[in-house]
Amino acid sequence: MVLTRFIILVFVISVAFAASPEEYAGEFEGDIKLTREQKNAIQNGLDLEPANTFGASKSKRWKDGVFPYVLASSLSGSSSARRVIDSAMKEWSEKTCIRFVRRTNQAGYVEFFRGGGCWSYVGMTGRKQQISLAGGCWRHGIVVHEIGHALGFWHEQSRPDRDEYVTIMWDNIPSGNRHNFKKYTKTQIDSLNIPYDYASIMHYGRRAFSNNGRDTIVPKKSGVTIGQRGGLSPSDVQQMNLMYNCKQGTPPPPRPTTPRPTPPRPTPPRPTPPRPTQPSNGIKVELRSEGCDDPKLVQVHCGRAYIKVNGRDYARKRRGHNLVILDLQTGRIEHQDKRNVDKLCSERSFALDLAHPRPPVGSCGVSGVTGRLIGGTNAAPGAWPWQIALLKSGRFGCGGSLVYPDWVVTAGHCISRSTSTSSYTILLGAHNRNSPQSHEQRIRAKKVIVHPQYGRPTLNNDIALIQLERPATLTSRISTVCLPSHNFDVPLNSECYITGWGKIRHPGSSHHTLQQARLPPVSQEQCKKKLAQSPDGHRLSITEQMLCAGVDDSILSGCHGDSGGPYVCRDSNNRFVLQGAVSWGSPRCASSERYTVFARVAKFRNWIDSEIRRAG
């Protein structure tokens, strides 16, 4: 009897695992083939479809809803494969304005072929792209699903508001597959105001990627089914018709809730900065604010060109290439077409005013501070989601800050003595280091970079970068902190905090629970004066690459174990910006003796950007 029950259990689990073969193609989220641009956007939290906004060659929409395709020889000889592809295309064409045509000479088209698993690109790439349909994928609903990707749909459970409708059961998901449950931000995904749709053909099933046969996605509404592969839901149809401006759009489903994931509409999520697509002289320029540091992305569509920003010349750019200009608050951008190579520019120059935008909702620097390191208090769990613990050979040594999903800022002295990447692991999402939690992530270091001018005796230029082996999965407990603009001066009245697992008393040992303390910045002059009055202070100096903070006659201070950790200040948009990385201070960990000294991150912003670009 016991043996019979065991056999039945194994059979049920194996059937559940096989229900969605598109999960097992080994691609992003199981069945999505990413372009290089999409991979970069996802890793860095950028807009998933920037080009579509101004009609560049990589637009994700099929022109006029016409979907050219071919069948590879690996499928064309199978009547079963042809039949299911035809039925899937028929459902899309009967319910939307999408038209499927055999490819003649179109540059952008889809090839259906028999590959490894079921997968597709998202949207039109502008060149040959494939939809893979292995033998187990020859089902009507699966092919409808993959065509949905090729038309521009992302997965339903990836939308920004998904946590209001489903619960992700992380313990039932293998660590190697947890990235498949990444949730996008509202700046990455525009759902066209369509309600969350449990019935969408683009939704994962309840046991997607399960490692034990248990649910990985649990709907918060009882009695609903997710992961169906029967056919298009009414919301699927409505959204596709909206996305392609179909005239025969279907009426909305009866129960409105919130939006659902497809690549962003041409309209930007915020009214600032303005996003002109056609200046009066006919030159197309795209200005966007991406991320917490407000870079302006400029795309030029007029042959070889010189770009001048606030009087500074930038390198010549070819048509369609991007130029990222950091640290620009306000000003003017001028384009000078010296050669007018392809005569696409009707005038030789133009100027466009810029506004300083607020950072988009859902990006970096979001925290909840409810309390007030030495003299500090336990931080609330999740209050400082960018805080990382740097482990060397498995042992805690320093802190650090997650500034991009795959990049950490820490102190140079934390890693200068050993730059072997195999030694380092980054612990993310931790609160009590003695009590690991399921939401924590441990990722090995891929690359460590110490500032080339770091000097150990003086601790000048005490900053380093660590590239993670893979991007962290961003959650409510793990997210990035904003970076300051280059050379930004922290106002002395700023609200700033230091966090870390350093000692809370000296002598003592590092604390198991993350600590926080409010620590106001102090002027260079005040910092130098206190240092000069301290024991052995004459052996050290305060440089322009350093930032000081502390409270006179107080034990509030950074201490051993806090090194490399964040010193963050709230900006005018209520976001936290990484202004310092803990460097050095009082040997006895007290502001009454010396202020805490940080590597001044704003001084290294250009270096940070340069190293990240170089790493690719």
KEDOVEX-302045 format. One record per residue (C-alpha): residue number from 1; x, y, z. Coordinates in pm, 1 decimal, decimal comma, always signed. Layout:
<pts>
 guba        u        v        w
  NUM        X        Y        Z
...
</pts>
This chain:
<pts>
 guba        u        v        w
    1     +0,0     +0,0     +0,0
    2   +281,0   +239,3    +83,9
    3   +454,7   +155,3   -244,5
    4   +135,4   +223,8   -441,6
    5    +98,1   +568,1   -287,9
    6   +459,3   +648,6   -369,6
    7   +414,5   +552,9   -734,7
    8   +101,0   +765,5   -767,8
    9   +276,0  +1064,8   -610,0
   10   +567,6  +1043,4   -849,9
   11   +333,3  +1018,4  -1146,2
   12   +130,5  +1322,9  -1042,4
   13   +442,4  +1532,8   -989,6
   14   +595,3  +1432,8  -1321,3
   15   +276,3  +1525,4  -1503,6
   16   +273,0  +1864,2  -1331,4
   17   +634,0  +1925,2  -1427,7
   18   +566,3  +1837,0  -1792,2
   19   +257,8  +2056,2  -1819,9
   20   +450,5  +2359,3  -1945,8
   21   +741,7  +2251,9  -2166,8
   22   +823,2  +2616,1  -2245,2
   23   +971,6  +2633,2  -1894,1
   24  +1255,2  +2402,6  -1985,8
   25  +1417,3  +2567,8  -2286,2
   26  +1690,4  +2707,2  -2062,6
   27  +1628,1  +3066,1  -2172,6
   28  +1541,2  +3379,2  -1973,6
   29  +1220,4  +3311,1  -1776,7
   30  +1225,4  +2969,7  -1943,4
   31  +1118,4  +3058,5  -2295,3
   32  +1235,9  +3414,0  -2375,8
   33  +1536,3  +3469,2  -2599,1
   34  +1681,7  +3810,4  -2514,0
   35  +1850,7  +4049,2  -2750,6
   36  +2170,3  +4208,2  -2624,0
   37  +1983,5  +4535,4  -2564,7
   38  +1709,4  +4363,1  -2363,7
   39  +1962,1  +4173,2  -2154,1
   40  +2143,2  +4496,8  -2071,5
   41  +1813,4  +4670,7  -1990,5
   42  +1703,9  +4394,7  -1753,5
   43  +2040,1  +4375,5  -1579,2
   44  +2053,5  +4751,0  -1528,2
   45  +1687,0  +4825,1  -1460,9
   46  +1635,1  +5023,7  -1780,0
   47  +1339,1  +5066,0  -2013,1
   48  +1286,4  +4735,0  -2194,2
   49  +1190,4  +4902,5  -2519,5
   50  +1358,3  +5240,8  -2554,1
   51  +1379,5  +5238,1  -2931,8
   52  +1008,0  +5202,5  -2991,0
   53   +944,2  +5550,7  -2855,8
   54  +1085,4  +5726,0  -3157,1
   55  +1053,5  +5470,7  -3435,2
   56  +1412,4  +5351,2  -3462,2
   57  +1500,2  +5043,9  -3663,7
   58  +1474,9  +4819,6  -3359,3
   59  +1111,8  +4897,6  -3285,4
   60   +936,3  +4605,1  -3117,2
   61   +611,8  +4641,7  -3311,4
   62   +552,7  +4464,2  -3640,1
   63   +474,7  +4735,2  -3892,6
   64    +99,9  +4760,4  -3956,1
   65    +56,0  +4436,2  -3761,2
   66   +201,5  +4229,3  -4047,8
   67   +394,1  +3925,4  -3922,3
   68   +614,5  +3771,7  -4197,4
   69   +723,1  +3413,9  -4130,3
   70   +882,2  +3103,3  -4278,7
   71   +883,0  +2739,0  -4172,4
   72  +1225,4  +2577,0  -4146,0
   73  +1274,0  +2236,1  -4305,8
   74  +1286,7  +2084,7  -3955,9
   75   +914,5  +2166,5  -3921,2
   76   +778,3  +2205,2  -4273,2
   77   +785,4  +1829,1  -4328,7
   78   +561,0  +1760,9  -4029,0
   79   +188,1  +1791,4  -4086,1
   80   +131,6  +1798,2  -3707,1
   81   +364,9  +2093,6  -3663,4
   82   +214,6  +2283,3  -3956,2
   83   -135,9  +2221,7  -3828,1
   84    -70,8  +2356,4  -3477,8
   85   +117,6  +2662,1  -3610,1
   86   -168,7  +2737,4  -3848,8
   87   -428,3  +2704,9  -3571,8
   88   -230,9  +2934,7  -3339,8
   89   -189,8  +3200,6  -3608,9
   90   -558,2  +3169,2  -3693,8
   91   -661,4  +3246,1  -3335,0
   92   -445,0  +3558,1  -3328,0
   93   -562,4  +3681,3  -3669,0
   94   -932,2  +3617,2  -3601,5
   95   -934,0  +3803,5  -3269,6
   96   -690,4  +4087,2  -3345,1
   97   -569,0  +4286,1  -3644,3
   98   -244,7  +4085,0  -3668,2
   99   -188,8  +3939,0  -4017,7
  100    +46,3  +3648,2  -4082,2
  101   +207,9  +3640,5  -4426,2
  102   +470,2  +3419,5  -4585,3
  103   +798,8  +3604,6  -4599,9
  104   +910,7  +3734,9  -4938,8
  105  +1197,3  +3981,5  -4901,2
  106  +1126,3  +4139,0  -4559,6
  107  +1439,1  +4202,3  -4352,3
  108  +1254,9  +4135,0  -4027,7
  109  +1071,8  +3802,6  -4007,7
  110  +1017,0  +3493,1  -3792,2
  111  +1142,9  +3145,1  -3868,6
  112   +959,1  +2863,2  -3692,9
  113  +1205,6  +2578,3  -3640,5
  114  +1251,2  +2265,0  -3433,0
  115  +1504,5  +2369,1  -3172,1
  116  +1575,8  +2284,4  -2811,6
  117  +1256,4  +2348,6  -2617,8
  118   +994,8  +2619,2  -2674,2
  119  +1115,3  +2979,2  -2691,3
  120  +1080,0  +3309,9  -2874,1
  121  +1218,8  +3662,2  -2884,6
  122   +994,5  +3939,8  -2749,3
  123   +873,8  +4176,1  -3021,2
  124  +1029,7  +4242,0  -3359,4
  125  +1410,0  +4252,8  -3371,3
  126  +1427,8  +4396,5  -3724,3
  127  +1609,5  +4094,0  -3863,6
  128  +1560,6  +3718,7  -3882,6
  129  +1443,1  +3585,9  -3547,9
  130  +1330,6  +3241,5  -3449,5
  131  +1054,9  +3067,3  -3260,3
  132  +1174,5  +2729,9  -3137,0
  133   +918,6  +2449,9  -3121,3
  134  +1058,0  +2116,1  -3005,9
  135   +837,0  +1809,9  -3034,7
  136   +675,5  +1865,4  -2694,8
  137   +577,6  +2219,5  -2795,8
  138   +335,8  +2121,5  -3073,6
  139    +28,0  +2225,2  -2879,0
  140   -210,2  +2499,6  -2976,5
  141   -179,9  +2702,0  -2654,9
  142   +197,9  +2679,4  -2638,5
  143   +237,6  +2808,6  -2993,1
  144    -14,9  +3087,3  -2921,8
  145   +197,7  +3175,0  -2616,8
  146   +525,8  +3187,3  -2812,5
  147   +370,1  +3395,7  -3090,6
  148   +245,9  +3629,9  -2816,1
  149   +606,6  +3685,7  -2714,0
  150   +709,8  +3754,1  -3073,5
  151   +429,6  +4009,8  -3101,0
  152   +554,3  +4194,0  -2791,1
  153   +407,5  +4029,5  -2478,8
  154   +616,7  +3958,9  -2167,7
  155   +500,3  +3716,2  -1898,4
  156   +196,8  +3816,7  -1696,6
  157   +348,7  +3734,9  -1357,4
  158   +643,9  +3967,9  -1429,3
  159   +432,3  +4281,3  -1418,2
  160   +508,7  +4544,8  -1150,9
  161   +192,3  +4486,8   -948,1
  162   +203,0  +4106,6   -945,4
  163   +260,2  +4083,8   -567,8
  164    -89,2  +4226,1   -516,6
  165   -236,2  +3923,9   -696,6
  166     -1,4  +3628,7   -647,6
  167   +247,8  +3507,6   -389,2
  168   +580,8  +3368,7   -508,8
  169   +683,0  +3064,4   -301,2
  170  +1058,8  +3110,9   -313,9
  171  +1137,3  +2800,6   -106,2
  172   +987,9  +2582,3   -379,2
  173  +1202,3  +2733,9   -654,8
  174  +1560,0  +2613,2   -717,1
  175  +1808,7  +2892,8   -658,4
  176  +1924,9  +2865,8  -1019,9
  177  +1572,5  +2943,0  -1143,1
  178  +1473,0  +3224,4   -908,3
  179  +1579,5  +3488,2  -1160,2
  180  +1292,0  +3363,7  -1377,0
  181  +1049,6  +3519,8  -1127,7
  182  +1196,4  +3868,9  -1152,5
  183   +939,8  +4146,6  -1124,9
  184   +982,6  +4447,8  -1352,0
  185   +940,0  +4807,4  -1241,8
  186   +678,1  +5047,6  -1371,8
  187   +950,0  +5227,8  -1564,3
  188  +1028,0  +4908,0  -1754,7
  189   +678,5  +4773,9  -1823,0
  190   +368,4  +4956,3  -1941,4
  191    +57,6  +4741,2  -1909,1
  192   -170,2  +4974,5  -2107,1
  193   -409,7  +4994,2  -1809,3
  194   -527,7  +4637,1  -1860,9
  195   -625,7  +4448,1  -1541,5
  196   -404,5  +4173,8  -1402,5
  197   -520,5  +3860,4  -1577,8
  198   -502,0  +3524,5  -1401,9
  199   -644,6  +3370,1  -1719,7
  200   -381,7  +3513,3  -1953,7
  201   -211,7  +3268,8  -2185,2
  202   +110,3  +3451,7  -2092,3
  203    +86,4  +3352,4  -1721,8
  204   +307,0  +3085,7  -1562,4
  205   +134,9  +2784,4  -1410,5
  206   +112,6  +2724,7  -1036,0
  207   +411,8  +2489,1  -1029,1
  208   +639,7  +2658,2  -1279,9
  209  +1004,9  +2564,2  -1212,6
  210   +906,6  +2383,6   -892,1
  211  +1182,9  +2181,3   -728,1
  212   +951,2  +1967,3   -518,9
  213   +615,8  +1947,3   -696,9
  214   +465,2  +2218,8   -477,1
  215   +320,7  +2549,2   -593,5
  216   +563,1  +2825,7   -686,6
  217   +289,1  +3080,6   -766,4
  218    -19,2  +3101,3   -544,8
  219   -305,8  +3331,2   -651,7
  220   -435,4  +3558,0   -376,2
  221   -784,2  +3518,7   -518,6
  222   -941,3  +3180,5   -454,3
  223  -1092,5  +2968,0   -726,9
  224   -886,6  +3103,1  -1016,9
  225   -673,9  +2906,7  -1262,7
  226   -335,4  +3027,3  -1380,2
  227   -112,2  +2898,1  -1656,9
  228   -385,7  +2790,6  -1895,4
  229   -275,5  +2705,9  -2248,7
  230   -616,6  +2667,5  -2408,3
  231   -622,8  +2996,2  -2594,9
  232   -632,7  +3373,9  -2567,4
  233   -818,9  +3533,1  -2278,8
  234  -1038,2  +3840,8  -2338,6
  235   -769,0  +4057,1  -2178,4
  236   -501,1  +3907,3  -2404,0
  237   -710,1  +4006,6  -2703,7
  238   -787,1  +4352,6  -2571,3
  239   -426,4  +4428,7  -2490,9
  240   -293,7  +4312,8  -2826,5
  241   -552,7  +4527,8  -3002,2
  242   -445,9  +4826,9  -2793,3
  243    -79,2  +4763,0  -2855,3
  244   -126,7  +4757,3  -3232,3
  245   -401,5  +5023,0  -3241,5
  246   -647,6  +4777,5  -3390,8
  247   -979,6  +4934,0  -3482,6
  248  -1177,2  +4627,5  -3382,5
  249  -1064,4  +4639,4  -3016,4
  250  -1275,9  +4421,0  -2792,5
  251  -1464,4  +4557,1  -2489,2
  252  -1279,0  +4544,1  -2156,3
  253  -1334,9  +4248,9  -1924,8
  254  -1598,0  +4305,9  -1654,6
  255  -1366,6  +4330,7  -1351,2
  256  -1101,5  +4606,1  -1371,8
  257   -803,1  +4594,1  -1142,1
  258   -454,0  +4703,2  -1252,9
  259   -216,5  +4702,8  -1551,1
  260    -40,8  +4408,9  -1716,2
  261   +301,1  +4353,8  -1876,7
  262   +391,4  +4446,1  -2226,9
  263   +675,7  +4664,7  -2342,3
  264   +623,4  +5035,4  -2277,4
  265   +404,7  +5257,2  -2488,0
  266   +565,3  +5541,3  -2680,2
  267   +451,9  +5786,6  -2413,1
  268   +707,2  +5827,8  -2131,0
  269   +599,0  +5743,6  -1776,2
  270   +656,9  +6100,8  -1652,4
  271   +589,6  +6440,2  -1804,0
  272   +952,0  +6548,0  -1748,9
  273  +1184,1  +6564,8  -1921,4
  274  +1002,9  +6634,0  -2250,0
  275  +1058,6  +6359,2  -2505,1
  276  +1056,2  +6530,2  -2843,9
  277  +1065,7  +6296,1  -3140,3
  278  +1091,8  +6556,6  -3413,9
  279  +1255,4  +6893,2  -3347,4
  280  +1149,4  +7171,6  -3579,0
  281  +1454,7  +7132,6  -3799,1
  282  +1383,1  +6765,9  -3869,4
  283  +1655,4  +6610,7  -3651,6
  284  +1528,9  +6327,6  -3433,2
  285  +1656,4  +6324,5  -3076,1
  286  +1552,9  +6114,4  -2778,0
  287  +1601,6  +6245,4  -2423,9
  288  +1524,5  +6010,2  -2140,3
  289  +1586,5  +5991,9  -1768,3
  290  +1685,5  +5643,8  -1659,4
  291  +1770,2  +5526,8  -1311,0
  292  +1820,2  +5719,8   -997,2
  293  +2108,9  +5932,9  -1116,5
  294  +1914,1  +6104,8  -1393,2
  295  +2140,0  +6039,0  -1690,7
  296  +2017,1  +6180,4  -2020,0
  297  +2019,9  +5936,6  -2307,4
  298  +2064,9  +6109,3  -2641,0
  299  +2007,8  +5923,0  -2964,9
  300  +2105,0  +6086,1  -3292,5
  301  +1943,2  +5999,3  -3624,6
  302  +2134,3  +6211,6  -3866,5
  303  +2447,8  +6041,7  -3985,0
  304  +2787,1  +6119,8  -3838,4
  305  +2751,9  +6400,3  -3590,8
  306  +2928,7  +6599,0  -3325,1
  307  +2743,2  +6634,6  -2995,7
  308  +2804,3  +6935,6  -2775,7
  309  +2654,8  +6955,5  -2426,0
  310  +2686,9  +7281,7  -2235,8
  311  +2981,1  +7372,4  -2455,2
  312  +3161,1  +7039,6  -2419,0
  313  +3228,3  +6833,8  -2730,7
  314  +3156,5  +6461,9  -2724,4
  315  +3289,6  +6196,8  -2959,9
  316  +3148,2  +6167,1  -3308,9
  317  +2855,7  +5928,2  -3324,9
  318  +2724,5  +5716,2  -3605,4
  319  +2358,3  +5717,2  -3693,6
  320  +2146,1  +5550,4  -3430,1
  321  +2419,4  +5509,8  -3170,0
  322  +2352,6  +5613,3  -2811,6
  323  +2542,4  +5876,6  -2619,0
  324  +2497,5  +5865,0  -2242,2
  325  +2555,4  +6199,7  -2074,5
  326  +2576,8  +6174,0  -1697,2
  327  +2542,3  +6438,9  -1430,8
  328  +2352,2  +6682,2  -1650,8
  329  +2101,3  +6874,3  -1442,5
  330  +1991,6  +7152,9  -1676,0
  331  +2133,8  +7301,4  -1987,9
  332  +2133,0  +7285,1  -2363,2
  333  +2231,2  +7017,5  -2609,4
  334  +2364,1  +7122,5  -2948,2
  335  +2409,6  +6902,9  -3249,2
  336  +2657,7  +7005,1  -3516,5
  337  +2658,0  +6805,2  -3836,7
  338  +3001,8  +6905,8  -3963,9
  339  +2989,2  +6690,4  -4272,8
  340  +2619,4  +6636,2  -4333,6
  341  +2717,6  +6292,4  -4463,6
  342  +2381,9  +6144,7  -4552,6
  343  +2187,2  +6471,9  -4567,2
  344  +1926,1  +6351,1  -4319,4
  345  +1967,4  +6668,6  -4118,8
  346  +1777,9  +6959,4  -4265,0
  347  +1981,6  +7207,9  -4061,0
  348  +2334,0  +7202,9  -3929,7
  349  +2256,0  +7260,8  -3564,4
  350  +1980,4  +7283,1  -3308,9
  351  +1943,0  +7342,6  -2938,4
  352  +1701,1  +7184,2  -2694,1
  353  +1633,5  +7292,9  -2337,4
  354  +1652,7  +7028,7  -2066,9
  355  +1468,6  +7001,2  -1738,9
  356  +1589,1  +6813,4  -1433,2
  357  +1346,2  +6521,6  -1385,8
  358  +1251,6  +6337,2  -1072,4
  359  +1380,1  +5980,2  -1070,3
  360  +1117,1  +5730,0  -1183,8
  361   +913,2  +5544,1   -926,3
  362  +1042,7  +5197,0   -850,2
  363  +1410,6  +5263,1   -910,7
  364  +1698,5  +5313,5   -668,3
  365  +1722,0  +5456,1   -318,2
  366  +1382,2  +5353,0   -178,9
  367  +1387,1  +5277,6   +194,6
  368  +1184,1  +5300,8   +508,8
  369  +1370,5  +5442,0   +809,3
  370  +1191,2  +5407,6  +1140,3
  371  +1476,9  +5432,8  +1394,2
  372  +1761,9  +5668,4  +1462,7
  373  +2645,5  +5153,1  +1463,3
  374  +2822,8  +5269,5  +1780,8
  375  +2532,6  +5426,0  +1962,6
  376  +2302,3  +5313,4  +1684,1
  377  +2001,5  +5086,9  +1685,7
  378  +1891,6  +4770,1  +1513,7
  379  +1770,3  +4852,0  +1164,1
  380  +1423,8  +4742,3  +1061,2
  381  +1439,1  +4435,4   +833,4
  382  +1450,8  +4552,0   +472,9
  383  +1504,6  +4917,5   +562,6
  384  +1838,8  +4931,4   +378,7
  385  +1793,1  +4689,5    +86,2
  386  +2118,3  +4789,1    -87,9
  387  +2334,5  +4689,0   +210,4
  388  +2551,5  +4386,3   +133,0
  389  +2788,2  +4178,2   +342,6
  390  +3121,7  +4099,1   +181,5
  391  +3232,0  +3747,7   +271,8
  392  +3590,7  +3638,1   +221,8
  393  +3631,0  +3260,6   +220,6
  394  +3286,6  +3246,7   +382,0
  395  +3367,5  +3486,2   +668,0
  396  +3222,4  +3833,4   +711,7
  397  +3472,7  +4112,9   +665,2
  398  +3320,3  +4429,6   +522,3
  399  +3005,0  +4597,3   +405,0
  400  +2916,5  +4743,0    +69,3
  401  +2635,1  +4886,9   -140,6
  402  +2448,4  +4743,3   -437,7
  403  +2449,7  +5019,6   -699,9
  404  +2340,9  +4806,7   -997,4
  405  +2197,5  +4453,7   -994,9
  406  +2545,6  +4317,7  -1070,3
  407  +2775,7  +4582,8   -918,6
  408  +2876,1  +4665,6   -561,8
  409  +3069,0  +4963,9   -423,9
  410  +3291,4  +4895,6   -123,4
  411  +3616,8  +5024,2    +27,2
  412  +3949,4  +4965,8   -141,2
  413  +4110,9  +4848,8   +182,7
  414  +3852,2  +4569,1   +205,9
  415  +3992,7  +4387,0    -96,9
  416  +4329,4  +4544,4   -178,8
  417  +4529,1  +4267,4    -11,8
  418  +4354,7  +3992,7   -208,0
  419  +4197,3  +4058,8   -546,1
  420  +4131,9  +3691,4   -622,1
  421  +3764,2  +3675,9   -715,6
  422  +3733,0  +3316,6   -595,2
  423  +3773,2  +3439,0   -236,4
  424  +3469,4  +3666,1   -232,8
  425  +3096,1  +3607,9   -200,8
  426  +2837,5  +3884,9   -175,6
  427  +2551,4  +3828,8    +67,6
  428  +2241,3  +4031,7    -22,6
  429  +1920,0  +4087,5   +170,4
  430  +2067,0  +3987,7   +507,4
  431  +1950,3  +4135,1   +836,5
  432  +2064,9  +3899,5  +1110,4
  433  +2379,2  +3726,7   +984,3
  434  +2330,0  +3447,6  +1237,7
  435  +1982,4  +3369,5  +1107,0
  436  +1977,7  +3320,1   +726,6
  437  +1643,8  +3380,5   +552,7
  438  +1498,2  +3239,5   +230,8
  439  +1494,0  +3580,0    +59,2
  440  +1870,8  +3622,5    +92,9
  441  +2095,4  +3575,4   -208,3
  442  +2460,1  +3472,3   -218,9
  443  +2644,7  +3553,5   -539,4
  444  +3012,1  +3501,5   -611,4
  445  +3233,1  +3783,4   -731,4
  446  +3318,1  +3789,7  -1100,3
  447  +3561,6  +4080,0  -1092,4
  448  +3714,5  +4307,0   -827,2
  449  +3852,9  +4650,6   -911,6
  450  +4045,8  +4861,9   -660,8
  451  +4090,4  +5227,6   -748,6
  452  +4431,1  +5256,0   -918,5
  453  +4535,8  +5545,4   -693,0
  454  +4432,4  +5382,7   -367,2
  455  +4706,6  +5426,8   -108,2
  456  +4694,6  +5212,9   +202,1
  457  +4900,0  +5427,4   +443,5
  458  +4686,1  +5736,3   +379,8
  459  +4366,2  +5553,0   +276,7
  460  +4316,2  +5809,8     +2,1
  461  +4095,9  +5698,2   -291,7
  462  +3968,5  +5418,6    -66,9
  463  +3707,2  +5277,1   -301,8
  464  +3657,6  +4956,8   -500,0
  465  +3404,7  +4790,5   -727,9
  466  +3291,3  +4429,3   -731,5
  467  +3112,6  +4282,2  -1030,8
  468  +2879,3  +3996,7   -941,1
  469  +2889,8  +3665,4  -1123,7
  470  +2524,5  +3722,4  -1213,7
  471  +2277,4  +4005,8  -1152,1
  472  +2094,4  +3995,2   -822,5
  473  +1721,2  +3939,9   -835,8
  474  +1574,6  +4267,0   -711,3
  475  +1299,9  +4233,3   -450,7
  476  +1152,4  +4439,5   -169,0
  477  +1447,7  +4322,7    +43,3
  478  +1718,2  +4360,1   -222,8
  479  +1745,2  +4673,0   -436,7
  480  +1991,6  +4937,3   -548,0
  481  +2096,6  +5268,0   -396,6
  482  +2128,1  +5580,6   -608,9
  483  +2467,9  +5712,8   -713,5
  484  +2546,7  +6083,8   -679,5
  485  +2639,2  +6305,6   -970,0
  486  +3009,0  +6371,4  -1019,8
  487  +3160,6  +6613,4   -764,8
  488  +2827,7  +6661,4   -586,1
  489  +2869,9  +6843,4   -253,7
  490  +2658,8  +6706,3    +30,5
  491  +2479,5  +6992,8   +208,6
  492  +2571,9  +7000,9   +576,3
  493  +2205,8  +6994,8   +678,7
  494  +2139,6  +6667,7   +491,5
  495  +1964,8  +6374,2   +656,2
  496  +2226,4  +6097,9   +633,9
  497  +2266,9  +5748,1   +777,0
  498  +2543,3  +5495,4   +824,1
  499  +2456,9  +5124,9   +832,9
  500  +2652,5  +4806,2   +892,1
  501  +2730,3  +4503,7  +1106,9
  502  +3033,8  +4664,4  +1271,7
  503  +3107,0  +4673,2  +1643,1
  504  +2857,7  +4853,8  +1863,6
  505  +3116,5  +4887,4  +2139,7
  506  +3493,0  +4882,7  +2156,0
  507  +3647,4  +4649,0  +2239,6
  508  +3400,9  +4399,5  +2100,3
  509  +3312,3  +4204,3  +1788,1
  510  +3101,3  +4276,5  +1482,5
  511  +2727,4  +4268,8  +1541,7
  512  +2502,0  +3996,1  +1406,1
  513  +2211,9  +4235,8  +1338,4
  514  +2230,3  +4523,5  +1092,5
  515  +2273,1  +4855,8  +1275,4
  516  +2182,7  +5207,1  +1167,9
  517  +2263,0  +5553,3  +1297,7
  518  +2187,4  +5902,8  +1179,6
  519  +2519,2  +6074,2  +1120,0
  520  +2524,8  +6432,7   +989,4
  521  +2800,1  +6542,9   +749,7
  522  +3060,8  +6789,5   +874,9
  523  +3277,5  +7034,8   +685,1
  524  +3630,7  +6955,8   +571,8
  525  +3766,9  +7229,1   +799,4
  526  +3587,2  +7094,8  +1105,4
  527  +3699,1  +6741,1  +1024,6
  528  +4063,0  +6843,5   +982,2
  529  +4056,3  +7036,8  +1308,8
  530  +3923,4  +6743,0  +1511,3
  531  +4171,1  +6506,7  +1344,9
  532  +4462,3  +6735,1  +1432,9
  533  +4354,9  +6732,1  +1799,0
  534  +4327,7  +6352,5  +1815,3
  535  +4607,6  +6109,9  +1915,0
  536  +4840,6  +6045,0  +1618,2
  537  +4619,3  +6266,8  +1405,1
  538  +4923,0  +6432,9  +1250,1
  539  +4998,3  +6109,6  +1064,9
  540  +4676,0  +6127,9   +865,1
  541  +4512,7  +6385,1   +640,4
  542  +4170,0  +6468,8   +503,8
  543  +4164,4  +6498,0   +123,4
  544  +3909,6  +6606,7   -134,9
  545  +3839,2  +6237,3   -197,2
  546  +3704,9  +6203,8   +157,2
  547  +3381,1  +6294,5   +332,0
  548  +3342,9  +6329,5   +708,8
  549  +3040,4  +6278,9   +932,5
  550  +2970,9  +6253,1  +1302,0
  551  +2822,3  +6404,6  +1615,3
  552  +3046,9  +6588,0  +1861,7
  553  +3077,9  +6438,0  +2210,7
  554  +2904,3  +6121,7  +2092,3
  555  +2988,8  +5755,8  +2046,7
  556  +2794,8  +5753,3  +1719,0
  557  +3051,1  +5634,7  +1466,1
  558  +3144,6  +5377,8  +1211,4
  559  +3352,6  +5097,3  +1357,9
  560  +3547,0  +4784,2  +1265,8
  561  +3322,4  +4574,1  +1040,8
  562  +3139,1  +4871,9   +893,3
  563  +3421,5  +4928,8   +641,9
  564  +3305,9  +4965,4   +282,8
  565  +2945,5  +4999,6   +391,1
  566  +2704,3  +5272,7   +285,4
  567  +2672,6  +5629,0   +402,1
  568  +2350,5  +5748,3   +241,3
  569  +2173,7  +6083,9   +237,4
  570  +1814,1  +6158,7   +151,3
  571  +1772,1  +6380,6   -154,5
  572  +1495,2  +6624,7   -246,7
  573  +1297,1  +6342,0   -407,8
  574  +1297,3  +6140,4    -84,6
  575  +1546,4  +5887,7   -222,4
  576  +1870,5  +5777,2    -62,7
  577  +2193,5  +5850,2   -247,7
  578  +2523,8  +5676,1   -175,0
  579  +2750,1  +5962,7    -71,2
  580  +3015,1  +5763,3   +113,2
  581  +3178,8  +5424,3   +165,5
  582  +3307,6  +5373,0   +521,1
  583  +3686,5  +5416,0   +519,4
  584  +3840,3  +5502,5   +858,2
  585  +3788,6  +5689,4  +1183,9
  586  +3860,4  +5670,4  +1553,5
  587  +4051,9  +5357,0  +1664,9
  588  +3817,3  +5354,4  +1964,2
  589  +3508,2  +5406,2  +1746,9
  590  +3390,0  +5738,0  +1888,1
  591  +3297,9  +6064,0  +1714,1
  592  +3410,3  +6247,9  +2025,0
  593  +3767,1  +6160,4  +1923,7
  594  +3753,8  +6161,1  +1542,0
  595  +3476,6  +6183,9  +1290,2
  596  +3401,2  +5887,4  +1065,4
  597  +3571,8  +5930,6   +729,0
  598  +3424,4  +5795,9   +407,1
  599  +3543,1  +5762,4    +50,3
  600  +3351,9  +6045,7   -116,8
  601  +3160,9  +5855,0   -385,4
  602  +3075,1  +6167,4   -587,5
  603  +3446,5  +6219,1   -654,7
  604  +3464,7  +5875,0   -811,3
  605  +3144,7  +5879,5  -1015,7
  606  +3321,6  +5912,3  -1350,1
  607  +3562,4  +5633,3  -1254,9
  608  +3272,6  +5407,7  -1154,2
  609  +3092,0  +5467,2  -1483,4
  610  +3410,0  +5412,6  -1681,9
  611  +3494,8  +5081,2  -1514,1
  612  +3141,2  +4948,0  -1551,6
  613  +3134,4  +5037,8  -1920,2
  614  +3475,8  +4876,6  -1968,8
  615  +3360,4  +4554,0  -1803,7
  616  +3065,7  +4536,2  -2045,2
</pts>
